[in-house]
Amino acid sequence: MPLEQIVERLERASKLAKEGKTNGEICCELNVSEATLSRWRRQYGTMSRSEARELKALRTENDRLKRLLGQSELEKAALKELAEGKF
């Protein structure tokens, strides 16, 4: 599930809790297990929607940079083998 949807559900859960609903009732309405709701609250409890979008963008950029670094390391290893005559 996308991070923004998780944050939206957490906002809804907070609203329901303020209305006096129990965790069980909240989970039924959100269609998630209590364990999932608890994990979401631990990980993303105070996050706003804009922060969720920013985190998603940072994760995407991080993945892209990791791929580039991996490609660079492969190229470097191949060039080193060529330089040492191990081809």
N, C-alpha and C positions, 0 to 999 in steps of 0.2 A: 504494500500500500504506500502510495506517495506520502512524503513527509508532511506536505501541506494538508492532506486529508486527515492525518493523524492529529495535527494541531487543531484542526477544526473540530474533530471529535472530542478532543480534550477540553476545548472551550465549551462544547455542548455538555460534557460531563460535569464541568464546574457549575454551569447554570442549573443543571438538574439537581446537583448536590445542594445548592443554595435553596432550591425549592423543597428540600427535605427528603429527596429520594434516597434509598439505600444503594449501596454499591451493586447489589444484585439487580435491582431495578434499572440502574443506570446501564449496566452491562447488557441486560436484555434489550433495552431501547437502542443501544449503540451496536448491538449484534456482535459483541466481542466477549471473550472470557475475562474473568476477574484477573487472572494472571497477566493477560495482555494489557489490560487497562493499568494495572499496577506497574508493569514494565514501562509503558508509555509515560506514565506520570513521573517515574524516576528519570527517564532519559530526556523527555521533552516538556516536562510539566510547566515551566515558566516561559517557554518559547512563544513568541508571537508569530503571526503568519509571515510578516516581513523577514523575521529572523530565520524562519524555516526556508523561505525562498533563497536567502543568502547562503545558508548552510548547504542547500542543494547545489547552488552554483559553485561553491567552494569545493564540494566533493567531486563534482564533474571536472573542474579544472585540475584537481589533484590527480584524478584517474588519468587524465590526458597527459599530465607531466610525468607520471609514473611510466606510462607506455613509451613516451619519448626517451626517458632515461634508459629503459630496458633496451630499446632499439640502439641507442648510442653505445651502451655497454657491449652489445653483440657485435656492432661494427668495430669497436675498439679491440675486442678479443680477436676478431677475424684479421684485422690489420696487424696485430701483434704476431699471430701465427704466420702470416705471410712474410713479415719482416724476419722472423726466425727461420724461415724456410721449411715450415711444417705444413706443407700443403699437399 
